[in-house]
Amino acid sequence: MNMDKIMKQAQKMQAQMASIQEELAKEQVEGSAGGGMVTVTANGQGDLVSVKIEPEVANDDVEMLEDLVLAAVNDALRKSRELAGNRMSKLTGGLGMPGLF
């Protein structure tokens, strides 16, 4: 393989990665805890988009609410990483390139 061909392939892959990143910013996943009492939405880039808390869970036990929010955030972020990993594996052909996600 000549160097020119390798460079063109690298540029193509870089453009595809940028496209995937744009798509991931638009996609959303939802994590929840407490049977849906706390719901957190994140985009495919791992940014939190929203937090919804049912009013009845916010009334008394602050410590429980904190635990539910933490669990829902972790659930949403895990799903976001899975989504991104799946998208990137399509690009890399499952090569498992470290450092991408």
Secondary structure, DSSP 4 states (H G I P E B T S, - for coil): --HHHHHHHHHHHHHHHHHHHHHHHH-EEEEEETTTTEEEEEETTS-EEEEEE-GGGSSS-HHHHHHHHHHHHHHHHHHHHHHHHHHHHHHHTT---TT--
